[in-house]
Amino acid sequence: PLTDEIQLGGAIHRVAFSSDSRLVAAGDNLGNVRIWQARTGQPVSGVLSHTDLVRAVSFSPNGKHLLTCSHDRTAKVWETSSGKLLATMKHDDKVRAAFYTPDGEAIITICWDQFAREWPILPTEMTVPKELVEVDNFAFSFAISNNSRYIALGLWDGQISVFDRQEQATLETEFQHDKIVTDISFSPDSRLLLSASNDFTARVWDIGNGKAITPPLPHGTPVQLARFASDSQHLLTLAQNAQVVRVWDLATMERNDPQITLNKRIDLMEFSPSGTFLAAAGRAGRVLIWPGDDLTAKPRELIHPGPVFDLQFSPDGKRIAAAGASSHIRIWDVETGKRLPGDFRHDAEIGCIRFNGNGQLIASGSFDRTARVWHVETGEPAGPSMPHRHRVHSIDITPDGSRIVTGTFWTQQDDTRNEVDFDGELGLWEVRTGKPLADIVKFSRGVRHVEFNRDGTLIATAVQTSLFGANEESSSRIWNGVTLAPLTEPFDHSGGLRDVAFNPDGTLVATAGVDAVARVWNASTGEPVTKPLKHTRGLQTVKWSQDGQRLITKQRNGVSRVWDLASGELVVPGIRRTAFTRDNALHPKTGDVLTVDNNRQIRTTSIKTALEPYDVRALSSIISGQQIDATSGLVRVNQVELRDAWHRMKNSRPDLFEVSADQHRSWIMRQADRAFQSSQWKAANTLLDSLIALAPDDVSFRRKRATCLAHLHQWNSASSDLAHAFSMNDANSAVATEHFILLAQENRLAQLRPLIAAELDPAAKKTLLTKMNKLMLSLVVPQATDAETVTRLHKTAEAMVLQQPNNNDVLRVTGLARMRVGQFEKAREILTQVEDN
């Protein structure tokens, strides 16, 4: 902000700048008015007084006078330089509006007695105003044409009255909406009038013939703002539930915010470096490619065997690579769609890929806990496989292809949690030998993202920490790209980072924090170069525009924002679609924002027209049954009016009422989660019944329903759900543990013993339980183990605590083991250590 807060005694209702932007004036609900210097915030005048709410403030075209009006039945003219009262215009009722004509020759006032009046610019007490027009309804909106000739009044009943000051007559027109006219404006050449209404439409009218020149422009909800663009050829409208300003071409009346609807789920989106192509991919196993300048064209479709987890163009934009659940990479020529030969294969899913600077090598990180580098032309490895302790979550390769950096991330599907006491690794490797160039850096949390700068001399990392652990283990920071030595202090974000990105020339780095803040830092010094870029939710991703002048961020709730680097200000305050945003991008050529959502749509938002949503007013009326009337009071909403609005919206915008199968499923999931979290077990169980009918083999749904059924004391049904989940291929340790404990609670030992025996069998090829869970389960289910087994488990626990003396999970298990063998004092001692930790 340029100034401190500008304050008056009450709530500020109206603000206006002078024509040269040097001064700003404001009026509040208590009748106070004041003028300040716009750049310094220093007051120019004392407090100028009305005795009731101030409805309007405006400067004269030459900036010498300030015009105000109030519910105290007066309009007043003040000298700008001194604050001296120059004139008072008395009315018989509250004054709703007062403004200067653009030519500066007169003042117009609009009064609640339904008259519009004209006054000289400095009236006296003896001045009798000219009554221009009397309307038979309340004037809600008003405007004056740029040539000062026409005054338009938008009325409560939907009429629009236009008075011609030159002819001193009201025009005969057909200007009519079905409901209140909320906004009106003239075109720059004063020939056309644009109106917005609560009947969900905007209209364009010809002043010359008094007729509409366009059909009604439909919106899904009441339209609250309508303006002409400066070129007079385009219109901008904003509905109450708006997510973007709608831009209309006056010649064709077609909206200019294109969208692509697909029949496949899309999760990823990537522009080629030059912006020539846009590629998208997702769980459907297809890679779609469009020309970057024509997203309405039919895309080329490339087949990938299974869901795609990462998508990358080569630096020259000639090739595109995709990798995912099929455990191998596929690379195609973008122009021809021909796939390159070679078997780029891992032993498990591939989560991340990156080309080197000349596009001749590609690095990959896999769930098989290895990283590899391949020759793009042949598919042959460029060096040995590089082993890790956890799955490789993020990877990057230097421009010359000599080194890679990797970040690992432990998940519940991994069976390595109890083998090591860390969840994430940062590694720097030599490609030729497959050996680490420095000691592996270990973190208590998984590494979200790693990235080299442009010349490979620096590395940036993003790692989450505990909520208050901004500097925990120095995890998110800049590192030396050759030695992996830390070069800067950790980035100052409470809770750590979810994403980090170098700008195109590698001199700056942007961070996306768990704390709902994005920031830009000097890559060499680690010093901030922008103020904190604050959001309303924790961040998920941050990306740079290709010219390095803008950032696009995405919150975890799917809202995207665009920021200007030079000013640190918002360019696009917020894009929130009706569905969750899965990925976003800035068009390299136009700068427009592209978002892809879980409604299978790619949408384009012009960077010049996006605004924050304005859906609170409509939603609050529906929920509360009340609305704010013209006097700023609360009134009850008529039920017939609500029903009429609902049907009108449904008829004018049926697309808003179409619900896809994915949307329906997502809604049920949200309601089920809310019921589950608030312990409404019966409601959650009913909703989970619906979800399981749609996806009978979903392990998470079965687990949650089993929990609900257990709280409802329906033990057999709960056990059946867990048994089903336990039999699935993606069942994990938690499912097995819950299943076993429920069997023990029901005393179904005949079923339980062989399952535990299979898990504890050292010869078993595959078990679900981790080593820790096996010990824990065996110790808390006394019916399932004999004394000899308990003694053996106690020895195992004591051995583990010697290896990991500060691991609280190991300490808890050892404490339980000591209690089972009767060593109560030693058990108390070790459990006290857990509390101390």
N, C-alpha and C positions, 0 to 999 in steps of 0.2 A: 504493500500500500504506500502511496505517496504521502499520505497525511495520517495523523491520528484520527480516531473516530469523530465524526461530526455529530454532535448531540444537541437536542433541544429538550424542553421540559417534558414532552410527551412522546408518543409514537409518531415517527416521521411518516407522513402520508404522500407527500409530493416533493419531487426534486427536479430542478431544471438547471441547465448550463446556459451561460450567455453565448451569443453567436460566435464569439472569438475564443470560447472555452476558457477564458481567464477566470471567470467567476462561477460560483455555484450557489443556488438558493434552495432552501428547504422549508416546508411547513409541516406542522404536526397537528394532532387531534385536539390539542388544547388551545389552538389559535395562535401559536408562536411561529414567527418567520424570522429567518436570518440569512445573511449573505456572507460567504467566505471566499478567500483566494483559493482557487482550485488546486494549485500546485503546492501550496504551503499549509493550507488548512487554517490560516489566520483569519479571524473575523474581520469583515470590512465594515459591518454595521453592528449596532446593538440589536437587541431582540425587538422585532417589529410585531405589533400585536393586533390580532382579532380577538373576539370574545368567544368563538366557537371553532369547530373543526375547520381546517383550511383545505379547500377542495382543489385549488389550482395555484401554481406559481409559474410565471413566464416572464422572460426579459423582453424588452422592446428590441426591434431589429438592430438599432444602433447601440444597444447595451446600456443606455443612460438611465432607463427606468425599469422598475420591477412591478409587475401587475400580479395582484393576489385576489382571491375570492374565498368566501367562507359561508358556513351555515349561519353566521350572524347577520345575514341578509345584506351584506355589503361586498363590493369589490373596491380595491384600493390601489392607488399608484404611488410608488415610493421612488425617491431619488437614490440611485445605486451608490453613488460615491459617499453620501452622508447618512442614508437611511431616513431622510426627512420625508414625512407624509405630504404628498403633493395634491392628492384628490381622493374623494370618497364618493362612490356611486351607490346610492341606496336603492334597495329593491323591496318589494312587498312579500317576498318569500326567500327561502334559502337559495343561494347562488351556487349552481352546480359547476359551471365552467366560465372561464374568462380568458381571452387570448387576443393578441394583436393580429391585425391583418398582415399578411406577408409584406405589403408595400409600406407598412408602418404608419398609415394614415388614419386608422380607426381602431377602436376596441370593440370586441363582440362579447356579450355576456349571455349565458343560458341560465334561466331561472326556473325554479320548481313551479312557478305559476304558469308554465308552459309557453312562455314568450322568449324569443331571441331578440336582443336589443343591440343597437349600435350607438357608440359614444365617441366623442372626439378624444384624442389621445390625452388631453389634460382638461377634463370636464370641471366645471365649477358647481357650487351648490345649486345654482339656478338652472343648470343644464337639464333639459328634458330630452331623454334618449329617443331615438327613432325605433319604434317597434316594427321589426322586420317581418316576423312571422309568428303566428300563434298556432300551436299544434294541439290536437285533441287527445294526446296521449303523452306519457312520460318519455322525455328524450334521454336515452341511455348512452348514446355515442354521438360524436359530432366531429366535423372536419371542415376546413376551409381550403379552397383550391389555391394553387401556387400563384395564380394570376389575381387573387383576392376577389374574384367575381362571385363565386358560388359558395354558399354555406349549406352543408348537408347535416341533417339530423336523423339518427337512427332511433326508432321508437320501440317502446315496449311491446307493441302489438305486431311488430314485424315490418311496419311501413318505413319508407325512407322519404323524407321531405327535403327537397332541394330549393333553396331560395336564390334567385338571381339578383344580386345587388345593383347591377347595371340597369336592368329592366324594372327593378323594384316589384318583382312578382314571383310567386311560387310556381315552379315548372309543373306542367302536366306530365306525369310519368307513370310507368307501370312498375316502379321499384317496390317490390314486396317480398318479404320472407314469411314463412309460416309461424315463426316465433321471434323473440326479442333479437334486435340487431345489436350484436356485441361490439363490433368495430367497423369503421368505415375509413377509407382513404382515397384521395384523388391521385390519378397518374401525374407524373411530372409535367406533362403538357396540358393538364386540366381538362382533357377531353373525356376521360373515363372515370368511373367511380367503382371501387371495389368494396364489397361488404361481406361481413362474416356474421353468422347467426347460430343460435342454439338449435336450429332445425337441422344441424349437421352438414350444412352446405356453406360454400362461399359463392358469390355471384359477381360478374363483371357487367356494368351497365354503361350505355352510351348516353352522355349528357345531352347530345344534340337531338336524338330522336326519342329519348325517354324509354328505350327498350333494352332488354338483356342482349348481350352479344355472345354469350356463352351459355351452354346448359349449366344447371347446378353442378358445382364441383363437389363431389361426395367426400365426406369424412366419416369416420366411425363414431364420433362423439361430437358434442357442441364445439364450434370453431370460435376461438377467443381472439385471434389476431389475424389480420389480412393486410398486406402491404404490397405496393408495386416496387419492383427493383428499379434502380436508377436508369436502366436502359428502356423502361416502359414496355419491354417485350416479355418480361417474366414476372410471375407473381409468387409471393411467399405467403403460406398460410400455416397456422399453428392451431391444432386441436387441443382440447383440454387434456387428453391422455397422450400428448405428442411425445414421440421419441426422437423425431427429427422435424425440422421445418420442411414442409413439402414445397417443392419448387415446380411451378407449372409454366409451360411454354404457351404464351398467349395465342400464338398462331395455331397450335394443334390441340391445346388443352390436355396434353399428355404429361403425366408426372415424369420427372427426370431423375428419379432415384431407382435405377434398375435393380432387379433381383433375379436370381437364378434358382429355380426349384428343381431339385434332383430326386431321383427315386432310390438313391443310395445314401447311407449315412456317411457324412464327411467329418473328419476330425482335424485334418491338417491342411494348411494352405501355404503356398510358397510362390513368390514371383521370381522369375529369372533375373539376374543382376541388371540387365538392361530394361526390364519391364516388358520385353517382347512376348513373354508367355506367363500364364498363371497355371499352376498345377494344384490339384487337390486330391486327397486320398483319405481313406478311413478303414473302418472295420469290414466293409464290403469286399475288400481285396481288389479294388479297381483304382487306377491312377488316371485322372481326367486332366486334359491339357487344353486350355483355351488360348486364342490370340489375346495378348494383353490389352489391345485396343478395341476388342469386340467380345465382351463377355456373353453376349446373346447368341454367338455362333455355337454350332453344335461341337462339343468337345471331342478330341481324339481320346479313345478309351484304351488303356494299356492294362493287360491282365497281370495281376500279382496273386500268387497262390496263398490267400489268407489275409487277415487284417494287417494293415500297414501302421507301424509305430513311428517311423521317421521318413522324411521325404527331403531330398536335397538336389538342387541344381549344381552342376559344375560351375566353377568361376567364369568360364566363357559362355555359359548358358546353352551349350550345345548338347549336353547330356543331362539326364535326370536319373537319380537312383532312389529306390524304395526298399525298405527292409521292415521286417515285422515277425509275426507269429510263425511263419514258415521256416525260420531258422536260416534263411539265406538272403542275399542281396540280389536284386535285379536292376540292371542298368540299361537304359534305352537311348537311342539317338532321338533328340527332340523333334527334328524336322521330319524324319522318316518314320519314326515309331518302331524302328528295328531294334531288337534286343541284342546286346553285346554278348559274345560267348563267355564261358567261364563259370565255374562252380564256386561262388563266394558263400561258403557254408560254415555255420557254427553247429554246435550240438544242441542248442536251445534257441529260444526266441532272441531276435536282435532288437535292441532298444534304441540304438543311436548310431549314426553314420556321419562322416564328414569327408569331403574332398580336400586334397592339398591344393596349393596355389596354382599349379598348372593343370590340374584335373587328371593327372596321370596315376595318382594313387588315391585310394579310399580307405579310411579307417573305420572299424566297426567295433562296437561293444555289445556283449551278449549276456543273457541270463545264465549262460553256462560258466560265468565267472572268468571269461577271457576277453582280451582285446586282440584284434588282428589288423594288419595292414595288407592291402591287396593291390596288384597291378590291374588297373582298370581294363586295359586292352585284352589281357589274357585270363584274368581271374586267378593267376598264380599268387601265392603269398609273397610279400616283399621281405618277410623276416619271420622268425619264430612266433608262436603264440605267446601272449603275455598273461600269466595267471594272476588271479585276484582271489581274495577271501569271500567277497560278496559279488552279486551281480553288478555289471558295469552299467551305470545309469547315464553317464554323460562322457563324451569323448571329443577331442579336437586334435588336429595335426598341424604341424608347422608348415608354412608355405613351401619350404624346400623338401618336405616329406621326411626329414631326418629324425624327428621326435614326435611323440604323442603325449598328451596329458589325459588322464582318466580320473573319473570320480565314481565311487561305488556307493550303493545304497541297499541296506538290508531291508527285506520285506518279510511278511509273515509266511510267505511261501518258501523261504530259504530255510535250510536245516543247519545253518552255521552259527546261529545266535549264541549258543552256549559253548562253542568252540573258541570264540574270541570275545574280548570285552569291549569291542568297538563296533559301530554300525556303519561307518563310512571310511573310505580310504581316498587319499589324493596321491596319484603316482605320476612320475615323469619317466618315460621309457625311450630307449634308443631303438629305432625301428629295425636297423640292420641286425642287431644281436638279440633283441627281445629282452634286454636286461634293463633294470631300473638305473637311472642316472643319479639318483639320490635316494635316501631312505624314504620309505613310504610314510606319509603323514596320516595319522589315524585320528578319527573324530568319534565322539560319542553319538553323533547324529549323522545320517546319510548325506552325501554330497549331492545337491540338486543340479548344479551346472558348473562346468569348467570351460574356459575359453582362452585361446591365445590372442594376443593383439596382432596387428597386421604383419609385423616382421618377426613374430615368434619370440620376442625377447621378454615378454611379460605374460603372466597367467592371472586370470581373475577367477575366483571361486565363489559359489553361493551355497551356504550351508545353513540350515535352520539350527537354532539353539533353544534352550529353555526360554520361557517368555521374558525373563529378566536378564538373560545371559548374552548381552550385546557383544561382549568380548570373549565369550567362552571358547577357550582353547584356540583363539586366534584363527577361527575357521574361515570367515568370509573376508577376503583381503586380496591384495596384489602380491604375486610371488615372482621371483626371478625365473624366466623361461628356460634357463640353461642349468641352474643349480637347484632350483626349487627352494631357495632361501626366501623368507618373508621380507618384503621390501617396504610395506606400509603398515600402519596400525590397522586393526580390524575396522571395517565399515561400521559406523555408529547407527545400528538398527536394533531396537529391542526385539528379541526373538529371532534374529538372524534374517537370512535372505531365502527367497524362492527362485530368484533369477538374477542374472548379471549379464551385461553385454558391453563390449567395446564399441566405440563409434568407428566409422569406416577408416579413419586414419590412425586409430589406435592410441590417440592421446587422451581420450576421455573414457570413462567407464560409467555406465548407468546401472543402478541397483533397484530391485523390487523387493520391498521388505514385508515381513510378516506383520509389521506394525502399521500397515496401511500408508506407508510413505515411500515414494520413489525419490531418487536423488542422483545427481551427476557429480563425479569426482575427477580430479586431475589424476591420470593414471600413473604418473611418475611420483607424485608426492602423497597421494591419498587425501589431499585436501578437497573439501567440497567447493564446487564452482557454481552451484545453484542453491537457492533456498530449498527446504523440504517441500516436495510436491505431494500435498496431502490428498488422501482418498478417504472414502467412507468404509471400505472393507480392506482386509489383507490382500496383498497383490499376488498374482500368479505369474505373470510374464511382463517383460519389458523388451521393446525392440526399437532400433533406430531407423529413421528414414534413410534412403541411400545417399542423400546429400548431407547427412549428419546434422541437419537443422532442427529436426523434430523427433520426439519420442512418442511411441504408442504404448500404453500400459493396459493391462487387463486385470481387474479385480477377480477374486475367487468366486464372486457371485455373477460373473459374466459381463460386467459393465466395462466398456472400453473408453479410454480418454486419450486425447492427443495434446501434447505440450510443445510450446515453442522454446527452444534452448536459449536463445538470446535473452528473452525476457523472463523465462521461468513461468510464463502464464499459460492458461489453457487456451488451446485453439479450438478444440472440440470438448465441451464440458462433460458429455456423457452420452454413450450410445447403449441403450438397453432395449433389446428386442423382446418380443413376447416369449422367446425361447432362450435357453442358456447359450451364451457365446462359447464355442469350442476353440476357435482360433481367430486371429485377426491379422491384418497386414495393411501397410500403407502402399498405395500404388506408386511405383517409382517415377512415373511420368506426371500424373495428375495430382498426386498427393491425397486422393480420395481414400476413405477408410473402407476396407472390405472386412466383413465379418461372416463367419460360417457358424451356423447354430444347429441345435439338435432337432430342428424341424426340417432338416435337410435342405436348407436354403443358404445361398451365398448372396449377401446384400451389399450394395454400394451406398455409401453416405458421402455426399459432397462435403469436403472439409470446410466449405464456406457457409454451410447452412445448418449444421447440427446444433441442437440445443438440449438442455436438461429436460427430463420428462416433467409434464405438468398434469399428472393424473390425480393428485391429492384431492382437488376440489370435487371432481365427479365422484370419486370413490367415497369421500366422506359424506356426500349427500345420500348416496345409496345406503351406506351403513347406518347413518344416524337418522335418516328420514327428515333431515333439515337442510336448509340452504341459506346463504347470506343474501338478503334482498338489497335493493338499491340504497337503503338508508343504513347499510352496514349492520342490520339487525338479523337475528335468526328467526326464520319462519319455517313452518312445517311444509314439507313437499307433498303436493297433492298426489294421491295414489294413482289416479287416472293419468296424470302427467308423467309419472314414472313409467307406468305401463306403456304409454304411448311412445315415450322416448326409447324404451327397450325395443319395441317392435320396429320403430323407424330405423334404429341402428341395425337391427338384424336384417331388415330389407335392403338398406343402402350398402351395408358392408357384410354380406354373408360370409366372406372369407375370414372375418374375425371370429366367427362362431364355428368354423370347421375345426374339429379336434382329431388329430392323427392318433394312431395306435400308440406311438411313442409318447405323445402328450398325455394321453389317458393313463398310461402306465406310470409316467412320471408323477402325475397328480396323486395317484393312489399311493405311490412310494412316499411322497412327502407327507400325506395324511397319516400313513402307517408309522412313519418315523416320529411324528409329533405325538401320536397316541402312545407309542412305545416309550418315548422319553418322559412322558407325564404319567406313566404307570397306569394308563387306561387299558388294561389288559384285554378286556372283552372287545373293545372297539378295535384295538390293534390286531387282535386275532381275526376279526371279520375281514379287515382290509387285507391282511396277509393271505387269507383264503383266496381272495381274488387274484393276488399276485402269483400265488403258487399255481392257480388254475392256468395262468398265462405262461408260467415258467416252472414246471413241476420239478425240474432238477437243479434249481438255483439253491446253492448251499446256504447263502446268507439268509434267504427267506425262510428256509426250513429251520435254521438255528433260532431266528427271532420268534417264529411261531411256537417252537418248542418251549422257549422261555415264557411266552404268554400262557401256554397250556399248563406249564408247571405252576405258575402263579394261580391259575384257575383250578388247580388240583386235578387236572385231567392227565394223570401220569402216563397211562398207556399210550394216549395220542402223542404226548410229548416225546416219549421214548421212540415211537414209530418215526416221527420226524427226524430225530437225531440219527436213528439207524439208517434212514434213507440218505441223509447228508453224509454219513460215515462211509456209505458205499460208493459215493461219487468220486470220480478221478481227481477233482480239485478239492477234496476234503483236506483239511489241514490239522495241525496239532490241537488247536482250540476245539474243533469239532469232536475229535476223538476224546479229548479230556472231558468235555461236557457229556458225551454219550456214556462214557464209562462211569462217571460220577452219578448220573441219573440211574443207571442200572444198579449201582451200589445202594442208592437211596431206596430203591424199590425191592432191595434184597434179591435181585435176580442174578444170583451168583453163578448159576449154571451157565448163563450166557456170558457173564463177565469174565470168568476165569480163563477160558480159552483165548479171549481177545487180549487180555493182559499178557498171557503167556506168549502169544504171538509177537506182541510188541517188545517183550523183554528177551526174546530169543536172540542170542548173539549171531546166529546163523541166518537170520531173516535178511532177505535181499532188500526189502523196502519196508520201513515202518513209518507211521504217521507222527508218532510222538517224538519230540526232541528229548535229548538226554535229561534235561531238567524236568520236563513234564512227566517223563517216566518215573523219575524219583518221587516227584511231588504226588503223583497219582497213587503210587504204591504205598506211600506213607499215610495218606489221608483216607485210604480205603482199607481199614484193618481186617474186614472180613475176607478180603481177597488174597492176603499174603500170610504165610506162616512165620514162626519165630526165626527159622533159619534164613528165610528171605529177608526179613527185617534187618537181621544182623549184617547180611551182605550189603544191603542198601545203605546201612549206616557207614560201613567202611568206604563205600563209593563216595558218599557225601563228604566224609572227612578228607578223602583224597582231593576232591574238587576244591574244598575250601583252602587247602594248602596252595593250590595253583592260582586261585582267584580270591584272595582274602578280603577284598573290598567290594566284591560283587554282592549286592543285597539279595538277589534271587538265590544265589548259592548259600548265603548265610541263613536265609529263612529255611531252606530245605534241610540244611545241616541241623538247625535248631529243632525241626520236627523229628529228624532222625534220632537225635539225642533223647528227645522225650519218649519216643517209641521204645528205646532200649533202657529207659529208666534213669538216664543221666540228667535229672531235672536242673541241678545247679549249673551244669555246663550249658544246658539248653538256655537257661535264663541269661547266662553270661553272653552267649552269642546273639540272642535276640535283642539284648540291650545294645549291642554294637550296631545292629540294624537301625535302632532308634537314633543312636548318635550320628550315624551316617546321614 
